[in-house]
């Protein structure tokens, strides 16, 4: 397996991580390129998009401020990839926030389509049904989860993940670098807290410590919740493939001293 250094394509430091896979079953675990905030790159490949409604995962509340979850079907093909994905989007609310969220999600999908999974590798990308969008008083955030399959198929599919977190006040993405004024101190805290929580997950005390080393790509897939910072680990990142996608939630009070004061209220609400 190998890691690829993220390529920076724009101001949005949104990083999609690719799960590790068997040599005949999926891509190696890599850090994928940073999508463009405008979604312009996505337009060059994404062939069609059909809107469809998606019921909110929770009852509407005052914090939703008119935002509505939705999905669009995005399908097409390139010289290496065929894709048919339900892409999470959001309607209503502040149009600047909605547009930034939607374009960031499109860019994240484009990054998966354009990913380097091995020279000459052909693949299909499907799914999206398990993707989510969440509106809180401070943020609009979401998870894009797709399924990568070699073409012709290998032993099993591999999950690809990407997350988007948009500050409702500024309509700007909240990156790890912005969340933690001292990014290395923040990553070190995430590593330490992960080591405390992972033994209580399916991977147990035999988790792979390399998967929680204090480096940005290990924690790139995160979402804000009222309970804490939700970290999504990839297949093979902290345990065997059989463990699947492992998720932990680090309480915000354990991160208060390393999170930027101006963002703490937004992400913890």
ABEGO torsion letter per residue (X at the ends): XBBBBBBBABABBBBBBBBBBBAAAEBBBBBBBBBBAAGAAAAAABABBBBBBBBBABBBBAAAGGBBBBBBBBBEBBAABBBBBBBBBBBEEBAAAAAAAAAAAAAAAAAAAABBAEBGBBBBBBEGAABBBBBBAABBBBBBBBBBBBOBBBABBBBBBBBBBBBAAAGBBBBAAAABABAAAAAAAAAAAAAAAAAABAAEAABBAAAABBBAAAAABBBBBAAEBBBBBBBGAABBAAAEBBBBBBBAAAAAAABBAAAAAAAAX
